[in-house]
């Protein structure tokens, strides 16, 4: 099973059989927990074998080996000599989770057909948590649930056994990351309306990260779901030869099971993050944080955000948000969290760009006049698993004159991306890499000094503050970018009229010929006009 797409499809088919009486919100933790367990067990086993092989003082047999290979083996022996393969500290030193004997995949695989397999997995998860502090309270322990079909659970274990997450460097981690990402997306789709509360489609996350370029500093997401924003930020740094340690990660999430999902998602990639559980509005658990980057996808248009309890909150610098919709509460919360030169990318429903419900129009006006809005992007339809509501991206900058980029104090960039992307099935669309490059490249050319930016009719427009005021502070890109220029027709007017006349005459002759044929045929059967 080397092909990643085949692995994903086969695993999903097996996982889907598990549903029985469980809904997607429950069984996603069952499946993702097993995939997580297989990965950490493979990583443990790989190091366990090295420790067993090289911890003794026996002379290595390197006859017939290349000098480089022999030197590598000697270095391994020197590194691991005297090590205890069952000492958890040996694994901690290598950033590998220690897995107790009865939690190892080989033990579970050998007992997959036993009726007590659910109990054994729960015990395995519990023993891993006890010995690895960073996983305490994170792993699912509902495998003994009577509603979970144990025969199908055993079949799923057999299938997962065929995936090898080992390998040098990042190979195992990358494979696991792809499988995990695929499953998160499929579960979001299966859960329908509520699925997107823990998952933002990868192409949107990638676009946000490519736009903001979070190389170094503090990154924050106050509604972090399963942690996709952080994972993509790590990938961005790796792809640009940066150092992962240069980024500090902070998150908060109000759903306790989603917090566990986020911690697992980050743990499998070795990402160190400060993820807190709690309601961001009423109990901000990073009260003093000032973030250099904020990337977030808050739930759209939520009405039960306890706004009536927060009328005097210090975060509402630009106006008190209406109690019936949290969109402008999220915007102001994130502005409050930005460092003096911080930037933010936030996904919101399209209605946020022109809504005047309650105080929203006034808040938007105040934010615009405070020079906080940097760029607005309207997205194509069908990008989200959980909603058909059209979405947009708000890019905010705390200081548009800080010298890092050109002075954009009097400008806002508008991008209409509604025509981009491709449908991957009847319901869902994704942004291709070239779409992401086009949107982010346009923003960077506009933002950077001498970037070579130009307006493109129907796609992008750099509007002045005066133009935005003339449009009553509405931020919908369609208001500014206009329509695509029609191709200029160079044919002279007289020639064009002659061509049109000839076409009409030809069509008239054909119509007459057809009419005559019909008359003759009708006459032959006794009808005459």
C-alpha positions in Angstrom: 0.0 0.0 0.0 2.5 2.6 -1.1 0.2 4.9 -2.9 -1.0 7.6 -0.5 -4.3 8.1 -2.3 -5.1 4.3 -2.1 -4.1 4.2 1.6 -6.5 7.1 2.3 -9.4 5.6 0.4 -9.0 2.1 1.8 -8.7 3.4 5.3 -11.7 5.7 4.9 -13.9 2.9 3.5 -12.9 0.8 6.6 -13.5 3.7 9.0 -16.8 4.4 7.5 -18.0 0.9 8.3 -17.4 1.7 12.0 -20.2 4.2 12.1 -23.0 1.8 13.0 -24.7 3.7 15.9 -21.9 6.3 16.2 -22.0 9.6 14.5 -19.0 11.2 12.7 -18.2 13.5 15.7 -17.6 10.4 17.8 -16.0 7.9 15.5 -13.5 10.4 14.1 -11.7 10.3 17.5 -11.8 6.5 17.3 -10.1 6.4 13.9 -7.7 9.3 14.4 -6.6 7.9 17.7 -5.7 4.6 16.1 -3.7 6.3 13.3 -1.9 8.4 16.0 -1.1 5.2 18.0 0.3 3.5 14.9 2.6 6.4 14.2 4.0 6.9 17.6 4.4 3.1 17.9 6.3 2.9 14.6 8.6 5.9 15.7 9.2 4.2 19.0 9.9 0.8 17.4 12.5 2.4 15.0 14.4 3.9 17.9 13.9 0.8 20.1 15.6 -1.3 17.4 18.6 1.1 17.2 19.0 1.1 21.0 18.9 -2.7 21.1 21.4 -3.0 18.3 23.9 -0.4 19.3 23.7 -0.3 23.1 26.1 -3.2 23.7 29.9 -3.1 23.5 30.2 -5.8 20.9 32.5 -5.2 18.0 30.6 -4.3 14.8 31.0 -6.4 11.7 31.7 -3.8 9.0 33.5 -6.1 6.5 32.6 -5.3 2.9 30.9 -2.1 3.8 31.6 1.3 2.2 33.7 3.5 4.5 30.8 6.0 4.8 28.3 3.3 5.9 30.8 1.8 8.4 31.5 5.2 9.9 27.7 5.8 10.3 27.3 2.5 12.2 30.2 3.3 14.5 28.7 6.7 15.2 25.4 5.0 16.1 27.2 2.6 18.5 29.1 5.5 20.1 25.8 7.5 20.5 23.7 4.7 21.9 26.4 2.6 23.8 25.2 1.7 27.3 21.6 3.0 26.6 18.6 1.1 28.1 16.0 0.4 25.3 13.3 0.4 28.0 14.2 3.8 29.6 11.6 6.5 28.6 14.3 9.2 28.9 16.2 7.7 26.0 13.1 8.4 23.8 12.4 11.8 25.3 15.9 12.9 24.3 15.2 12.0 20.7 11.7 13.7 20.7 10.0 10.3 20.4 7.1 9.2 22.6 7.8 6.2 24.8 5.3 3.4 24.2 4.8 0.7 27.0 5.0 -2.9 25.9 1.2 -3.6 25.9 0.5 -0.4 24.0 2.8 -1.2 21.1 1.1 -1.8 17.8 2.5 -5.3 17.4 0.7 -6.3 20.7 -2.6 -4.7 19.6 -2.4 -6.2 16.1 -1.8 -9.7 17.5 -5.0 -9.3 19.6 -7.1 -7.5 17.0 -9.5 -10.4 16.7 -10.0 -10.8 20.5 -13.4 -9.6 21.9 -11.6 -7.5 24.5 -9.6 -5.5 21.9 -11.5 -2.3 22.8 -10.4 -2.7 26.5 -6.8 -3.3 25.4 -6.7 -0.2 23.3 -8.2 1.9 26.1 -5.6 0.6 28.4 -2.9 1.3 25.8 -4.0 4.9 25.5 -4.1 5.3 29.3 -0.6 3.9 29.7 0.9 6.2 27.0 -0.7 9.3 28.7 0.7 8.3 32.1 4.3 8.2 30.8 4.2 11.1 28.4 3.2 14.4 30.1 2.4 16.3 26.9 -0.4 13.7 26.0 -2.2 13.7 29.4 -5.9 13.9 28.9 -5.5 14.1 25.1 -5.9 10.5 23.7 -9.4 9.0 23.1 -10.4 6.2 25.4 -13.8 5.0 24.2 -12.8 1.8 22.3 -14.6 -0.4 24.8 -17.9 1.4 24.0 -20.6 -1.3 23.5 -21.8 0.7 20.4 -18.4 0.2 18.7 -18.4 -2.9 16.5 -15.4 -4.9 17.7 -15.1 -7.0 14.6 -14.9 -3.9 12.4 -12.5 -2.4 14.9 -10.3 -5.4 14.4 -10.5 -5.1 10.6 -9.5 -1.4 10.8 -6.5 -2.4 13.0 -5.5 -4.9 10.3 -5.7 -2.2 7.6 -3.7 0.4 9.5 -1.1 -2.3 10.2 -0.2 -2.2 6.5 0.9 1.5 6.7 4.5 2.0 7.7 5.0 5.4 9.3 8.7 4.7 9.8 11.6 6.1 7.7 14.4 8.5 8.0 13.9 12.3 8.3 10.3 13.5 7.8 9.0 10.6 5.7 6.9 8.9 8.3 5.7 12.2 9.7 4.8 13.5 6.3 2.8 10.4 5.4 1.0 10.6 8.7 0.3 14.2 8.2 -1.3 13.6 4.8 -3.4 10.7 6.1 -4.5 12.8 9.1 -5.3 15.8 6.9 -7.3 13.7 4.6 -9.3 12.2 7.4 -10.0 15.5 9.1 -11.4 16.7 5.7 -13.5 13.6 5.2 -14.9 13.8 8.8 -15.8 17.5 8.3 -17.7 16.4 5.2 -19.4 13.5 7.0 -20.5 15.7 9.9 -22.1 18.2 7.6 -23.2 21.4 9.2 -21.0 21.1 12.3 -17.9 19.7 10.6 -16.2 22.9 9.8 -16.2 24.0 13.4 -13.0 21.9 13.8 -11.6 22.0 10.3 -10.8 24.7 7.7 -10.1 23.3 4.2 -6.4 23.1 3.5 -6.4 25.3 0.5 -7.9 28.2 2.5 -5.4 27.7 5.3 -2.5 27.6 2.8 -3.7 30.9 1.2 -3.9 32.6 4.6 -0.4 31.5 5.5 1.1 32.4 2.1 -0.4 35.9 2.4 0.9 36.6 5.9 4.3 34.8 5.6 4.7 33.9 9.3 8.5 33.4 9.5 9.3 34.5 13.0 7.4 35.6 16.1 4.2 34.7 18.0 1.3 33.2 16.1 -2.2 33.1 17.6 -5.6 31.5 16.8 -8.4 32.1 19.2 -10.7 29.5 17.7 -8.1 27.0 16.6 -10.2 23.9 15.9 -7.9 21.0 15.0 -4.9 23.2 14.7 -4.6 23.4 10.9 -3.4 27.0 10.9 -0.4 26.1 13.0 0.4 23.0 10.9 0.4 25.0 7.7 2.6 27.7 9.3 5.1 25.1 10.2 5.1 23.8 6.6 5.6 27.3 5.3 8.7 27.9 7.5 10.1 24.5 6.5 9.5 25.2 2.8 11.3 28.5 3.1 14.3 27.1 5.0 13.4 28.8 8.2 13.6 27.5 11.8 10.5 26.0 13.4 11.8 27.2 16.8 11.5 30.9 15.6 7.7 30.6 15.8 5.8 30.5 19.2 2.3 29.1 18.9 -0.7 30.0 21.0 -4.3 28.8 20.6 -7.7 28.6 22.3 -10.7 26.4 21.5 -14.1 26.2 23.3 -14.9 22.6 22.3 -13.1 20.1 24.7 -13.0 17.2 22.2 -11.7 19.5 19.5 -8.9 20.7 21.8 -7.8 17.1 22.1 -7.9 16.7 18.3 -5.7 19.8 18.0 -3.2 18.6 20.5 -3.0 15.2 18.8 -2.6 16.9 15.4 0.3 19.0 16.6 1.9 16.2 18.7 2.2 13.9 15.7 4.2 16.6 14.0 6.3 17.4 17.0 5.0 21.0 17.2 5.2 22.6 20.6 2.1 24.7 21.2 0.3 26.4 24.0 -3.3 25.3 23.3 -5.9 26.2 26.0 -9.5 25.0 26.5 -12.1 27.7 27.2 -14.5 30.3 25.7 -12.3 33.0 24.0 -14.8 35.8 24.6 -15.7 35.2 28.3 -12.4 33.6 29.4 -9.4 34.7 27.3 -6.6 32.3 28.5 -3.9 34.3 26.8 -4.8 37.7 28.3 -1.4 39.4 27.9 -0.5 38.0 24.5 0.4 40.3 21.7 0.7 38.3 18.5 2.8 39.1 15.5 0.5 36.9 13.3 -3.1 35.9 13.8 -4.7 33.3 11.4 -8.3 32.3 12.2 -11.5 30.9 10.9 -14.2 31.8 13.6 -17.6 30.2 13.2 -19.8 32.3 10.9 -22.5 34.6 12.3 -22.8 33.0 15.7 -25.6 34.5 17.9 -25.0 32.7 21.2 -21.6 34.3 22.0 -22.7 35.8 25.4 -22.3 39.3 24.0 -24.8 40.7 26.5 -22.4 39.9 29.3 -19.5 41.8 27.6 -21.1 45.2 27.0 -18.2 47.1 28.7 -15.3 44.9 27.5 -12.1 46.8 26.7 -11.7 45.0 23.4 -14.6 46.9 21.8 -12.4 49.9 20.9 -14.2 50.6 17.6 -17.8 50.0 18.8 -19.9 47.5 20.8 -20.7 44.5 18.6 -24.4 43.4 18.4 -25.4 40.6 20.7 -27.0 38.7 17.8 -23.8 38.2 15.7 -20.2 37.7 16.8 -18.4 38.7 13.5 -17.3 42.1 14.7 -16.6 40.8 18.2 -14.1 38.4 16.6 -12.6 41.1 14.4 -12.1 43.4 17.5 -10.8 40.6 19.7 -8.1 39.8 17.1 -7.2 43.5 16.7 -6.8 43.7 20.5 -4.4 40.7 20.3 -2.1 42.1 17.6 1.3 43.4 18.5 2.1 47.0 17.4 3.3 45.8 14.0 1.2 42.6 13.8 -0.9 41.3 10.9 -4.0 39.1 10.8 -5.8 37.0 8.3 -9.4 36.1 9.2 -12.1 34.1 7.5 -15.7 35.6 7.8 -19.0 35.4 6.1 -19.4 37.8 3.1 -22.1 39.6 4.9 -19.5 41.1 7.2 -18.2 43.3 4.4 -21.4 45.4 4.1 -23.6 44.6 7.0 -25.2 47.5 8.9 -27.1 45.4 11.4 -26.9 46.9 14.9 -23.6 48.8 15.2 -21.7 46.8 12.5 -21.6 49.5 9.9 -20.2 52.0 12.4 -17.6 49.6 13.7 -16.4 48.8 10.1 -16.2 52.6 9.4 -14.1 53.2 12.5 -11.8 50.2 11.7 -11.3 51.6 8.2 -10.6 55.1 9.4 -8.1 53.7 11.9 -6.2 52.3 8.8 -6.5 48.7 10.1 -7.9 47.1 6.9 -5.2 46.1 4.5 -6.7 43.7 2.0 -10.1 42.1 1.3 -10.5 38.9 -0.7 -13.8 37.3 -1.8 -13.6 33.6 -2.1 -15.3 31.2 -4.5 -18.4 29.3 -3.4 -18.3 25.6 -2.2 -14.9 25.8 -0.5 -16.3 24.8 2.9 -17.6 21.4 4.0 -20.0 22.7 6.5 -21.8 25.7 4.9 -22.9 27.1 1.6 -22.5 30.7 3.0 -20.1 32.6 0.8 -16.9 33.7 2.6 -14.3 36.4 2.5 -10.8 37.0 3.9 -10.0 40.0 6.0 -6.4 41.0 6.2 -5.6 43.5 9.0 -2.4 45.4 9.7 -1.9 47.2 13.0 0.7 49.5 11.4 0.7 50.1 7.7 3.6 52.6 7.9 6.1 50.6 9.9 8.7 50.6 7.1 8.7 46.8 6.7 6.6 47.3 3.6 5.5 50.3 1.6 3.3 52.9 3.2 -0.3 51.7 2.5 -2.0 54.0 5.0 -4.3 55.5 2.4 -4.9 52.3 0.4 -6.9 49.1 0.6 -6.4 46.2 -1.8 -9.5 44.4 -3.1 -9.3 41.0 -4.8 -12.2 39.2 -6.3 -11.3 35.5 -6.4 -14.8 34.1 -7.0 -13.9 32.7 -10.4 -10.9 30.7 -9.2 -10.6 27.1 -8.0 -11.8 23.8 -9.3 -14.7 21.5 -8.2 -13.3 18.2 -6.8 -16.8 16.6 -6.5 -20.4 17.8 -6.9 -20.3 19.8 -3.7 -16.8 20.9 -3.0 -14.2 23.2 -4.6 -10.6 23.7 -3.8 -8.1 26.5 -4.7 -5.3 25.1 -6.8 -1.7 26.1 -6.0 -1.7 28.4 -9.0 -4.8 30.2 -7.6 -3.0 30.6 -4.2 0.1 31.9 -5.9 -2.0 34.4 -8.0 -3.8 35.8 -5.0 -0.9 35.9 -2.6 1.5 37.2 -5.3 -0.9 40.0 -6.1 -1.0 41.0 -2.4 2.8 40.9 -2.1 3.4 42.9 -5.2 0.9 45.5 -3.9 2.4 45.5 -0.4 6.1 45.5 -1.2 8.0 48.7 -2.3 8.5 48.6 -6.1 6.6 45.3 -6.3 5.3 46.0 -9.8 1.6 45.8 -8.8 -1.1 46.8 -11.4 -4.9 46.8 -11.2 -6.6 44.1 -13.2 -10.2 44.8 -14.2 -12.5 42.2 -12.7 -9.8 40.8 -10.4 -7.9 43.4 -8.3 -8.0 47.0 -7.4 -6.0 49.2 -5.1 -8.6 51.7 -3.8 -7.9 54.9 -2.0 -9.5 55.8 1.3 -11.5 58.4 -0.6 -13.0 55.7 -2.9 -13.9 53.6 0.1 -15.6 56.5 1.7 -17.6 57.2 -1.5 -18.8 53.6 -1.3 -20.1 54.1 2.2 -17.4 52.0 3.8 -18.6 48.9 2.0 -15.7 46.4 1.6 -17.0 44.1 -1.1 -14.3 43.7 -3.8 -16.9 43.6 -6.5 -17.7 47.2 -5.8 -14.1 48.2 -6.7 -12.6 45.8 -9.2 -15.3 46.3 -11.9 -15.8 43.9 -14.7 -13.2 42.3 -16.9 -12.3 44.3 -20.0 -13.9 43.0 -23.1 -11.6 42.0 -25.9 -11.2 45.0 -28.3 -12.7 44.2 -31.7 -10.5 45.9 -34.4 -12.9 45.1 -37.3 -14.0 48.3 -39.0 -17.7 49.2 -38.6 -18.6 49.0 -42.3 -17.0 45.6 -42.6 -18.7 44.4 -39.4 -22.2 45.5 -40.7 -21.5 43.8 -44.1 -20.6 40.5 -42.3 -23.7 40.7 -40.1 -26.0 41.5 -43.1 -24.6 38.5 -45.0 -25.2 36.2 -42.1 -28.8 37.3 -41.7 -29.5 36.9 -45.4 -28.0 33.4 -45.4 -30.1 32.5 -42.4 -33.3 33.9 -44.0 -32.7 31.9 -47.2 -32.2 28.7 -45.1 -35.4 29.4 -43.2 -37.3 29.9 -46.5 -35.9 26.7 -47.9 -37.0 24.8 -44.7 -40.5 26.4 -44.9 -40.9 25.3 -48.5 -39.8 21.7 -47.7 -42.3 21.5 -44.9 -45.1 22.8 -47.1 -44.3 20.2 -49.8 -44.3 17.4 -47.3 -47.6 18.4 -45.7 -49.2 18.7 -49.2 -48.2 15.1 -49.8 -50.3 13.9 -46.9 -53.3 16.0 -47.7 -52.6 19.3 -45.8 -52.1 22.5 -47.8 -51.6 26.1 -46.6 
